[in-house]
Amino acid sequence: MDWYLIALKKYAEFNGRSRRSEYWYFFLFNIIISFGLGFIGDMLRIGDILSNVYALAVLIPSIAVGIRRMHDVDKSGWYILIPIYSLILAATEGTKGDNQYGPDPKENSDNQVV
């Protein structure tokens, strides 16, 4: 849950790099919350209003964490638009050490969850 909150705190930060754990935990909690809100919306008979509002609220952080994930593997953020390849890149370990997009987030102690 901490990684999800870290990604939300970096709301529209498209610069820098994101670790695999930050990206995939954000993705996981995003899916869980979306399904939960969809279920609650169905129970309250209001349809998908809750999940749609949530999807709009996390649209920019979702794009930002995806772009930072591409930066971690030393690729441009535009690679997020290539469906299968971006999934492969998101699962690939990031570049060790500094790259053109910033310092290695694994070496950055203030970004780690304890």
GROMACS elastic network, one bead per residue, 0.5 to 0.9 nm:
[ bonds ]
;  ai    aj funct       b0    kb
    1     4     6  0.51523   500
    1     5     6  0.64491   500
    1     6     6  0.87298   500
    1    25     6  0.72486   500
    1    26     6  0.80483   500
    1    29     6  0.73181   500
    2     5     6  0.51371   500
    2     6     6  0.61453   500
    2     7     6  0.87135   500
    2    22     6  0.86896   500
    2    25     6  0.86598   500
    2   113     6  0.69044   500
    3     7     6  0.62664   500
    3     8     6  0.86532   500
    3    21     6  0.71747   500
    3    23     6  0.79289   500
    3    24     6  0.87871   500
    3    25     6  0.60555   500
    3    26     6  0.64195   500
    3   112     6  0.88914   500
    3   113     6  0.74929   500
    4     7     6  0.52666   500
    4     8     6  0.63478   500
    4     9     6  0.87552   500
    4    22     6  0.67865   500
    4    23     6  0.81988   500
    4    24     6  0.89105   500
    4    25     6  0.60067   500
    4    27     6  0.81336   500
    4    28     6  0.86834   500
    4    29     6  0.67736   500
    4    30     6  0.81333   500
    5     9     6  0.60757   500
    5    10     6  0.86588   500
    5    26     6  0.80467   500
    6     9     6  0.51189   500
    6    10     6  0.64939   500
    6    11     6  0.89559   500
    6    22     6  0.76097   500
    6    26     6  0.87859   500
    6   111     6  0.83200   500
    7    10     6  0.52352   500
    7    11     6  0.67436   500
    7    18     6  0.86521   500
    7    22     6  0.68457   500
    7    23     6  0.78683   500
    7    26     6  0.67994   500
    7    61     6  0.67163   500
    7    62     6  0.82714   500
    7    64     6  0.84042   500
    7    65     6  0.64774   500
    8    11     6  0.50161   500
    8    12     6  0.86126   500
    8    26     6  0.85673   500
    8    58     6  0.78966   500
    8    61     6  0.60396   500
    8    62     6  0.86528   500
    8    65     6  0.88983   500
    9    12     6  0.86462   500
    9    13     6  0.89758   500
    9    61     6  0.86430   500
   10    13     6  0.52928   500
   10    14     6  0.84933   500
   10    61     6  0.72066   500
   10    64     6  0.80786   500
   10    65     6  0.82952   500
   11    14     6  0.87851   500
   11    58     6  0.84256   500
   11    60     6  0.68227   500
   11    62     6  0.86669   500
   11    64     6  0.73120   500
   11    65     6  0.86992   500
   12    60     6  0.61901   500
   12    61     6  0.59511   500
   12    63     6  0.84925   500
   12    64     6  0.59807   500
   12    65     6  0.87844   500
   13    16     6  0.78358   500
   13    61     6  0.80163   500
   13    64     6  0.60820   500
   13    65     6  0.81257   500
   13    68     6  0.83287   500
   14    17     6  0.85868   500
   14    61     6  0.89914   500
   14    63     6  0.82642   500
   14    65     6  0.74144   500
   14    66     6  0.88409   500
   14    67     6  0.63452   500
   14    68     6  0.61162   500
   14    77     6  0.84495   500
   15    64     6  0.83197   500
   15    67     6  0.81168   500
   15    68     6  0.64647   500
   15    71     6  0.81483   500
   15   101     6  0.70056   500
   15   102     6  0.81358   500
   16    67     6  0.88841   500
   16    68     6  0.58021   500
   16    69     6  0.87743   500
   16    71     6  0.68313   500
   16    72     6  0.78084   500
   16   101     6  0.54363   500
   16   102     6  0.53555   500
   16   103     6  0.77018   500
   16   105     6  0.87161   500
   17    65     6  0.83513   500
   17    67     6  0.81691   500
   17    69     6  0.59177   500
   17    70     6  0.77277   500
   17    71     6  0.54148   500
   17    73     6  0.85607   500
   17    94     6  0.88811   500
   17   101     6  0.67181   500
   17   102     6  0.65979   500
   17   103     6  0.76189   500
   17   104     6  0.73238   500
   17   105     6  0.64965   500
   18    21     6  0.81287   500
   18    22     6  0.61736   500
   18    23     6  0.66570   500
   18    65     6  0.66348   500
   18    66     6  0.82092   500
   18    67     6  0.85035   500
   18    68     6  0.50884   500
   18    70     6  0.82062   500
   18    71     6  0.75988   500
   18    72     6  0.60318   500
   18    94     6  0.86908   500
   18   104     6  0.88050   500
   18   105     6  0.65829   500
   19    22     6  0.52894   500
   19    23     6  0.64678   500
   19    24     6  0.87433   500
   19    68     6  0.84128   500
   19    69     6  0.65485   500
   19    72     6  0.69060   500
   19    93     6  0.82655   500
   19    94     6  0.71156   500
   19   104     6  0.86436   500
   19   105     6  0.62907   500
   19   106     6  0.71342   500
   20    23     6  0.51932   500
   20    24     6  0.60117   500
   20    25     6  0.82992   500
   20    69     6  0.70245   500
   20    72     6  0.86071   500
   20    90     6  0.68001   500
   20    91     6  0.68141   500
   20    92     6  0.78362   500
   20    93     6  0.70854   500
   20    94     6  0.76406   500
   21    24     6  0.52870   500
   21    25     6  0.57491   500
   21    26     6  0.81587   500
   22    25     6  0.54654   500
   22    26     6  0.60281   500
   22    27     6  0.85639   500
   22    65     6  0.79697   500
   22    69     6  0.86353   500
   23    26     6  0.52374   500
   23    27     6  0.61901   500
   23    28     6  0.87056   500
   23    62     6  0.87965   500
   23    65     6  0.61595   500
   23    66     6  0.68923   500
   23    68     6  0.86887   500
   23    69     6  0.66681   500
   23    90     6  0.77649   500
   24    28     6  0.60083   500
   24    29     6  0.85850   500
   24    90     6  0.82924   500
   24    91     6  0.85823   500
   25    29     6  0.60757   500
   25    30     6  0.82352   500
   26    29     6  0.54032   500
   26    30     6  0.58988   500
   26    31     6  0.86056   500
   26    62     6  0.80182   500
   26    65     6  0.82480   500
   27    30     6  0.50836   500
   27    31     6  0.62687   500
   27    32     6  0.87456   500
   27    62     6  0.80354   500
   28    31     6  0.53052   500
   28    32     6  0.63076   500
   28    33     6  0.86978   500
   29    33     6  0.59690   500
   29    34     6  0.83624   500
   30    33     6  0.53033   500
   30    34     6  0.60676   500
   30    35     6  0.86614   500
   30    55     6  0.86719   500
   30    58     6  0.82925   500
   30    62     6  0.88494   500
   31    34     6  0.50997   500
   31    35     6  0.61844   500
   31    36     6  0.85127   500
   32    35     6  0.53179   500
   32    36     6  0.60995   500
   32    37     6  0.86222   500
   33    37     6  0.60440   500
   33    38     6  0.84428   500
   33    51     6  0.82015   500
   33    54     6  0.85217   500
   34    37     6  0.52187   500
   34    38     6  0.60779   500
   34    39     6  0.85735   500
   34    50     6  0.85247   500
   34    51     6  0.54465   500
   34    52     6  0.84324   500
   34    54     6  0.72355   500
   34    55     6  0.74452   500
   35    39     6  0.60815   500
   35    40     6  0.85861   500
   35    51     6  0.76111   500
   36    39     6  0.50918   500
   36    40     6  0.61823   500
   36    41     6  0.84981   500
   36    51     6  0.82401   500
   37    40     6  0.50229   500
   37    41     6  0.59408   500
   37    42     6  0.85209   500
   37    48     6  0.79424   500
   37    49     6  0.87577   500
   37    50     6  0.57824   500
   37    51     6  0.51629   500
   37    52     6  0.89534   500
   37    54     6  0.81814   500
   38    41     6  0.50002   500
   38    42     6  0.61958   500
   38    43     6  0.86580   500
   38    47     6  0.74004   500
   38    48     6  0.57097   500
   38    49     6  0.80976   500
   38    50     6  0.67365   500
   38    51     6  0.53678   500
   38    52     6  0.86072   500
   39    42     6  0.51423   500
   39    43     6  0.62715   500
   39    44     6  0.87082   500
   39    47     6  0.89491   500
   39    48     6  0.86893   500
   39    51     6  0.89537   500
   40    43     6  0.50345   500
   40    44     6  0.61825   500
   40    45     6  0.84261   500
   40    46     6  0.87388   500
   40    47     6  0.88568   500
   40    50     6  0.81252   500
   41    44     6  0.51463   500
   41    45     6  0.59269   500
   41    46     6  0.52328   500
   41    47     6  0.51939   500
   41    48     6  0.58503   500
   41    49     6  0.68843   500
   41    50     6  0.61408   500
   41    51     6  0.76119   500
   42    46     6  0.62582   500
   42    47     6  0.53478   500
   42    48     6  0.72656   500
   43    46     6  0.78699   500
   43    47     6  0.85307   500
   44    47     6  0.78016   500
   45    48     6  0.89225   500
   46    49     6  0.63886   500
   46    50     6  0.80573   500
   47    50     6  0.77802   500
   47    51     6  0.87312   500
   48    51     6  0.53834   500
   48    52     6  0.59285   500
   48    53     6  0.85308   500
   49    52     6  0.51564   500
   49    53     6  0.61299   500
   49    54     6  0.85714   500
   50    53     6  0.52605   500
   50    54     6  0.61960   500
   50    55     6  0.85921   500
   51    55     6  0.60083   500
   51    56     6  0.86310   500
   52    56     6  0.62513   500
   52    57     6  0.85913   500
   53    56     6  0.51916   500
   53    57     6  0.62088   500
   53    58     6  0.88434   500
   54    58     6  0.63048   500
   54    59     6  0.84897   500
   55    58     6  0.53921   500
   55    59     6  0.59197   500
   56    59     6  0.51401   500
   56    60     6  0.79912   500
   57    60     6  0.73919   500
   57    61     6  0.82684   500
   58    61     6  0.52937   500
   58    62     6  0.59357   500
   58    63     6  0.86250   500
   59    62     6  0.51750   500
   59    63     6  0.63470   500
   59    64     6  0.86540   500
   60    63     6  0.51893   500
   60    64     6  0.60614   500
   60    65     6  0.86462   500
   61    65     6  0.60191   500
   61    66     6  0.84090   500
   62    65     6  0.53988   500
   62    66     6  0.61905   500
   62    67     6  0.86604   500
   63    66     6  0.51207   500
   63    67     6  0.61657   500
   63    68     6  0.86348   500
   63    80     6  0.84324   500
   64    67     6  0.51581   500
   64    68     6  0.61548   500
   64    69     6  0.85189   500
   64    77     6  0.88912   500
   65    68     6  0.50414   500
   65    69     6  0.60313   500
   65    70     6  0.86845   500
   66    70     6  0.63729   500
   66    71     6  0.86965   500
   66    77     6  0.75868   500
   66    80     6  0.65800   500
   66    86     6  0.88961   500
   66    90     6  0.79149   500
   67    70     6  0.50957   500
   67    71     6  0.62955   500
   67    72     6  0.87779   500
   67    75     6  0.89685   500
   67    76     6  0.76097   500
   67    78     6  0.74222   500
   67    79     6  0.80567   500
   67    80     6  0.65092   500
   68    72     6  0.63238   500
   68    77     6  0.70396   500
   68   101     6  0.86242   500
   69    72     6  0.50807   500
   69    73     6  0.69098   500
   69    74     6  0.89346   500
   69    75     6  0.88143   500
   69    77     6  0.81118   500
   69    80     6  0.88952   500
   69    89     6  0.81366   500
   69    90     6  0.62815   500
   69    94     6  0.81597   500
   70    73     6  0.54461   500
   70    74     6  0.65368   500
   70    75     6  0.52589   500
   70    76     6  0.62650   500
   70    77     6  0.55099   500
   70    78     6  0.82815   500
   70    79     6  0.68513   500
   70    80     6  0.69226   500
   70    86     6  0.76458   500
   70    89     6  0.67986   500
   70    90     6  0.68238   500
   70    94     6  0.86711   500
   71    75     6  0.51801   500
   71    76     6  0.60447   500
   71    77     6  0.63423   500
   71    94     6  0.84129   500
   71    95     6  0.89666   500
   71    99     6  0.84919   500
   71   100     6  0.83342   500
   71   101     6  0.59300   500
   71   102     6  0.83908   500
   72    75     6  0.73679   500
   72    90     6  0.89594   500
   72    93     6  0.81822   500
   72    95     6  0.60650   500
   72    96     6  0.88861   500
   72    99     6  0.79905   500
   72   101     6  0.74534   500
   72   102     6  0.84020   500
   72   104     6  0.76332   500
   72   105     6  0.82394   500
   73    76     6  0.89316   500
   73    89     6  0.68439   500
   73    90     6  0.80863   500
   73    92     6  0.72431   500
   73    93     6  0.69522   500
   73    95     6  0.52277   500
   73    96     6  0.89349   500
   73    99     6  0.87950   500
   74    94     6  0.75546   500
   74    95     6  0.64756   500
   74    99     6  0.65250   500
   74   100     6  0.71486   500
   74   101     6  0.71539   500
   75    78     6  0.81559   500
   75    79     6  0.68528   500
   75    89     6  0.87395   500
   75   101     6  0.88868   500
   76    79     6  0.58855   500
   76    80     6  0.83191   500
   77    80     6  0.59191   500
   77    81     6  0.83776   500
   78    81     6  0.58668   500
   78    82     6  0.80048   500
   79    82     6  0.55563   500
   79    83     6  0.85405   500
   79    85     6  0.77078   500
   79    86     6  0.60170   500
   79    89     6  0.87446   500
   80    83     6  0.70955   500
   80    85     6  0.81859   500
   80    86     6  0.51782   500
   80    87     6  0.82261   500
   80    89     6  0.88665   500
   80    90     6  0.89388   500
   81    85     6  0.88806   500
   81    86     6  0.71621   500
   82    85     6  0.57186   500
   82    86     6  0.56162   500
   82    87     6  0.84632   500
   83    86     6  0.55588   500
   83    87     6  0.65600   500
   84    87     6  0.51949   500
   84    88     6  0.64221   500
   84    89     6  0.87535   500
   85    88     6  0.50526   500
   85    89     6  0.61629   500
   85    90     6  0.85468   500
   86    90     6  0.59618   500
   86    91     6  0.86030   500
   87    90     6  0.50328   500
   87    91     6  0.63898   500
   87    92     6  0.87385   500
   88    91     6  0.52672   500
   88    92     6  0.62783   500
   89    93     6  0.80791   500
   89    94     6  0.87249   500
   90    93     6  0.80230   500
   90    94     6  0.87989   500
   91    94     6  0.89782   500
   93    96     6  0.84801   500
   94   104     6  0.81224   500
   95    98     6  0.75272   500
   95    99     6  0.70626   500
   95   104     6  0.73677   500
   96    99     6  0.80822   500
   96   104     6  0.63782   500
   96   106     6  0.84971   500
   97   102     6  0.89502   500
   97   103     6  0.64260   500
   97   104     6  0.50052   500
   97   105     6  0.86574   500
   97   106     6  0.86633   500
   97   107     6  0.77726   500
   98   101     6  0.77091   500
   98   102     6  0.57358   500
   98   104     6  0.52261   500
   98   105     6  0.89197   500
   99   102     6  0.55920   500
   99   103     6  0.65082   500
   99   104     6  0.75472   500
  100   103     6  0.84280   500
  102   105     6  0.84704   500
  103   106     6  0.87150   500
  103   107     6  0.77321   500
  103   108     6  0.74578   500
  104   107     6  0.54996   500
  104   108     6  0.65487   500
  105   109     6  0.79360   500
  105   110     6  0.89657   500
  105   111     6  0.67568   500
  105   112     6  0.81428   500
  106   109     6  0.73599   500
  106   111     6  0.78756   500
  106   112     6  0.74313   500
  107   111     6  0.87549   500
  107   112     6  0.88295   500
  108   111     6  0.58840   500
  108   112     6  0.72519   500
  109   112     6  0.55513   500
  109   113     6  0.88275   500
  110   113     6  0.83677   500
